[in-house]
Amino acid sequence: MATKLFVGSLAWATNDDSLKKFFESAGTVVSANVITDRESGRSRGFGFVEMSSDEEAKKAIDELNGKDLDGRPIVVNEAKPRD
């Protein structure tokens, strides 16, 4: 079962590829998506990363929360299901 992580406080320059590469240090990344504004196409400052296992997701939270990505400290938490 893959675990989805919420990644907040992203720099505007961060894209799907750089997000995926950053999280690969913690394990296998299934997907990485930076959420963009529909009209402008600009990053909304957050995204989601799906890791291949719960253990890798926990490792990513422990190791990457608060680390700098593209000049900004990011926030990494387990994603909550949509209501």
PyRosetta script that sets phi, psi and omega in degrees:
from pyrosetta import init, pose_from_sequence

init()
pose = pose_from_sequence("MATKLFVGSLAWATNDDSLKKFFESAGTVVSANVITDRESGRSRGFGFVEMSSDEEAKKAIDELNGKDLDGRPIVVNEAKPRD")
pose.set_psi(1, 124.7)
pose.set_omega(1, -179.7)
pose.set_phi(2, -83.8)
pose.set_psi(2, 147.1)
pose.set_omega(2, -179.6)
pose.set_phi(3, -112.8)
pose.set_psi(3, 132.0)
pose.set_omega(3, -178.8)
pose.set_phi(4, -94.9)
pose.set_psi(4, 134.8)
pose.set_omega(4, 180.0)
pose.set_phi(5, -114.2)
pose.set_psi(5, 142.4)
pose.set_omega(5, 172.5)
pose.set_phi(6, -91.6)
pose.set_psi(6, 133.4)
pose.set_omega(6, 178.1)
pose.set_phi(7, -123.2)
pose.set_psi(7, 116.5)
pose.set_omega(7, -177.0)
pose.set_phi(8, -114.3)
pose.set_psi(8, 171.1)
pose.set_omega(8, 178.3)
pose.set_phi(9, 64.2)
pose.set_psi(9, 37.0)
pose.set_omega(9, 179.4)
pose.set_phi(10, -77.2)
pose.set_psi(10, 146.7)
pose.set_omega(10, 174.0)
pose.set_phi(11, -70.1)
pose.set_psi(11, 155.0)
pose.set_omega(11, -179.9)
pose.set_phi(12, -62.3)
pose.set_psi(12, -28.2)
pose.set_omega(12, -176.6)
pose.set_phi(13, -78.3)
pose.set_psi(13, -14.2)
pose.set_omega(13, -177.5)
pose.set_phi(14, -68.8)
pose.set_psi(14, 133.5)
pose.set_omega(14, 177.8)
pose.set_phi(15, -124.9)
pose.set_psi(15, 179.1)
pose.set_omega(15, -177.2)
pose.set_phi(16, -56.5)
pose.set_psi(16, -43.7)
pose.set_omega(16, -177.0)
pose.set_phi(17, -65.9)
pose.set_psi(17, -45.5)
pose.set_omega(17, -178.7)
pose.set_phi(18, -68.3)
pose.set_psi(18, -33.7)
pose.set_omega(18, 176.8)
pose.set_phi(19, -65.2)
pose.set_psi(19, -44.3)
pose.set_omega(19, 179.6)
pose.set_phi(20, -63.0)
pose.set_psi(20, -46.6)
pose.set_omega(20, -179.8)
pose.set_phi(21, -60.7)
pose.set_psi(21, -39.6)
pose.set_omega(21, -179.7)
pose.set_phi(22, -63.1)
pose.set_psi(22, -40.5)
pose.set_omega(22, -176.9)
pose.set_phi(23, -82.0)
pose.set_psi(23, -14.6)
pose.set_omega(23, 179.6)
pose.set_phi(24, -65.0)
pose.set_psi(24, -17.9)
pose.set_omega(24, 177.1)
pose.set_phi(25, -67.9)
pose.set_psi(25, -20.2)
pose.set_omega(25, -179.3)
pose.set_phi(26, -96.9)
pose.set_psi(26, -10.3)
pose.set_omega(26, -179.6)
pose.set_phi(27, 149.3)
pose.set_psi(27, -163.4)
pose.set_omega(27, -177.2)
pose.set_phi(28, -79.3)
pose.set_psi(28, 123.9)
pose.set_omega(28, 179.4)
pose.set_phi(29, -96.2)
pose.set_psi(29, 121.3)
pose.set_omega(29, 177.7)
pose.set_phi(30, -78.2)
pose.set_psi(30, -45.1)
pose.set_omega(30, 177.9)
pose.set_phi(31, -155.2)
pose.set_psi(31, 154.7)
pose.set_omega(31, 176.7)
pose.set_phi(32, -143.4)
pose.set_psi(32, 122.7)
pose.set_omega(32, -176.8)
pose.set_phi(33, -133.9)
pose.set_psi(33, 124.8)
pose.set_omega(33, 170.4)
pose.set_phi(34, -90.7)
pose.set_psi(34, 128.2)
pose.set_omega(34, -178.5)
pose.set_phi(35, -79.9)
pose.set_psi(35, 130.3)
pose.set_omega(35, -177.8)
pose.set_phi(36, -117.4)
pose.set_psi(36, 156.5)
pose.set_omega(36, 176.4)
pose.set_phi(37, -70.8)
pose.set_psi(37, 135.3)
pose.set_omega(37, -177.3)
pose.set_phi(38, -63.8)
pose.set_psi(38, -39.3)
pose.set_omega(38, -175.2)
pose.set_phi(39, -81.9)
pose.set_psi(39, -46.3)
pose.set_omega(39, -175.0)
pose.set_phi(40, -92.1)
pose.set_psi(40, -22.2)
pose.set_omega(40, -177.1)
pose.set_phi(41, 78.5)
pose.set_psi(41, 2.7)
pose.set_omega(41, -179.0)
pose.set_phi(42, -83.0)
pose.set_psi(42, 148.3)
pose.set_omega(42, 178.6)
pose.set_phi(43, -57.9)
pose.set_psi(43, 143.2)
pose.set_omega(43, 176.5)
pose.set_phi(44, -93.1)
pose.set_psi(44, 2.4)
pose.set_omega(44, 174.7)
pose.set_phi(45, 91.3)
pose.set_psi(45, 8.2)
pose.set_omega(45, 176.5)
pose.set_phi(46, -148.9)
pose.set_psi(46, 167.4)
pose.set_omega(46, -180.0)
pose.set_phi(47, -163.3)
pose.set_psi(47, -174.1)
pose.set_omega(47, -178.6)
pose.set_phi(48, -134.5)
pose.set_psi(48, 140.1)
pose.set_omega(48, 176.6)
pose.set_phi(49, -126.2)
pose.set_psi(49, 132.2)
pose.set_omega(49, 177.5)
pose.set_phi(50, -109.3)
pose.set_psi(50, 120.6)
pose.set_omega(50, 179.1)
pose.set_phi(51, -95.6)
pose.set_psi(51, 158.1)
pose.set_omega(51, -174.1)
pose.set_phi(52, -77.4)
pose.set_psi(52, -15.9)
pose.set_omega(52, 178.3)
pose.set_phi(53, -147.6)
pose.set_psi(53, 161.5)
pose.set_omega(53, 177.7)
pose.set_phi(54, -63.2)
pose.set_psi(54, -37.3)
pose.set_omega(54, -179.8)
pose.set_phi(55, -63.7)
pose.set_psi(55, -43.5)
pose.set_omega(55, 178.9)
pose.set_phi(56, -66.8)
pose.set_psi(56, -36.0)
pose.set_omega(56, 178.1)
pose.set_phi(57, -64.5)
pose.set_psi(57, -43.5)
pose.set_omega(57, 178.2)
pose.set_phi(58, -63.8)
pose.set_psi(58, -41.3)
pose.set_omega(58, 178.0)
pose.set_phi(59, -61.3)
pose.set_psi(59, -42.3)
pose.set_omega(59, 179.1)
pose.set_phi(60, -62.4)
pose.set_psi(60, -42.8)
pose.set_omega(60, 178.9)
pose.set_phi(61, -62.8)
pose.set_psi(61, -48.6)
pose.set_omega(61, -177.8)
pose.set_phi(62, -62.7)
pose.set_psi(62, -41.8)
pose.set_omega(62, -173.7)
pose.set_phi(63, -88.3)
pose.set_psi(63, -31.3)
pose.set_omega(63, -169.8)
pose.set_phi(64, -105.9)
pose.set_psi(64, -15.9)
pose.set_omega(64, 178.7)
pose.set_phi(65, -63.0)
pose.set_psi(65, 123.9)
pose.set_omega(65, -179.4)
pose.set_phi(66, 89.3)
pose.set_psi(66, -6.6)
pose.set_omega(66, 179.0)
pose.set_phi(67, -77.7)
pose.set_psi(67, 155.8)
pose.set_omega(67, 179.1)
pose.set_phi(68, -82.0)
pose.set_psi(68, 130.6)
pose.set_omega(68, 172.1)
pose.set_phi(69, -129.9)
pose.set_psi(69, 119.2)
pose.set_omega(69, -178.0)
pose.set_phi(70, 54.2)
pose.set_psi(70, 37.9)
pose.set_omega(70, 174.4)
pose.set_phi(71, 86.8)
pose.set_psi(71, 4.5)
pose.set_omega(71, 179.0)
pose.set_phi(72, -130.4)
pose.set_psi(72, 139.8)
pose.set_omega(72, 174.7)
pose.set_phi(73, -72.7)
pose.set_psi(73, 127.6)
pose.set_omega(73, -176.5)
pose.set_phi(74, -97.2)
pose.set_psi(74, 160.4)
pose.set_omega(74, 176.0)
pose.set_phi(75, -111.5)
pose.set_psi(75, 128.6)
pose.set_omega(75, -179.6)
pose.set_phi(76, -125.1)
pose.set_psi(76, 121.8)
pose.set_omega(76, 178.5)
pose.set_phi(77, -137.8)
pose.set_psi(77, 164.2)
pose.set_omega(77, 171.8)
pose.set_phi(78, -70.4)
pose.set_psi(78, 132.9)
pose.set_omega(78, -179.4)
pose.set_phi(79, -69.6)
pose.set_psi(79, 139.5)
pose.set_omega(79, 177.1)
pose.set_phi(80, -93.5)
pose.set_psi(80, 143.8)
pose.set_omega(80, 178.4)
pose.set_phi(81, -62.2)
pose.set_psi(81, 148.7)
pose.set_omega(81, 178.3)
pose.set_phi(82, -69.7)
pose.set_psi(82, 143.9)
pose.set_omega(82, 178.1)
pose.set_phi(83, -84.8)
pose.dump_pdb("model.pdb")
